[in-house]
């Protein structure tokens, strides 16, 4: 795992699948609030090899530090520091929830992004259901809480998938944010108020779980409509629909990334 320091905060990131030629496109992932990089495990497994993949710990998550005054703008600067440290010239960026907001703002401010794939994302923080978002948190030393707090993240009945839930709870115990980090990230998500979206001119595919309890599906539709090159795709599932419907989502991502400009 690599380390870069931005404005006094250590940021940890990891890459896989790159080769010496440097010709592979990079897919960079930006996590939803509170969750560690485990959340992209299903996409990481499918995309690493055909692409170089990059995951990183948002401030307050995993091995990354946390500074006061966290905001989407601050997270954009952190993301840029990670990409610059690894020497990424251009990337496809996949973000969910808070991570989707960071991806949007990065695309506005920098020229590194070739395309955006956004899950459960809104361009208006006031449309985030703060109670549903808070319900996703559990202390890392509380295994039952880590399992039970997945209820609003998925649409499926988790009782049908006890082994998967147990695996996820273990990963969360190792990688998720603590309460301070989660609250800082949740506040950044709720406070997000972007400038007009016509400045985000890269191809953007907005995926949204039809049973997302944290961000209403209509917010995703509105986001896609407001982006100059936006396209909306409904996905079965909840806020983490990219986990629930990983096979279909991965196929859609590869098709999107491989589309000619």
Secondary structure, 3 states (H helix, E strand, C coil): CEEEEECCEEEEEEEECCCCCCCCCEEEEECCCCCCHHHHHHHHHHHECCEEEEEECCCCCCCCCCCCCCCHHHHHHHHHHHHHHHCCCCEEEEEECHHHHHHHHHHHHCCCEEEEEEECCCCEHHHECHHHHHCCCCCCCCHHHHHHCCCCCCCCCHHHCHHHHHHHHHHHHHHCCCHHHHHHHHHHHHCCECCCHHHCCCEEEEEEECCCCCECHHHHHHHHHHCCCEEEEEECCCCCHHHHCHHHHHHHHHHHHCCCC
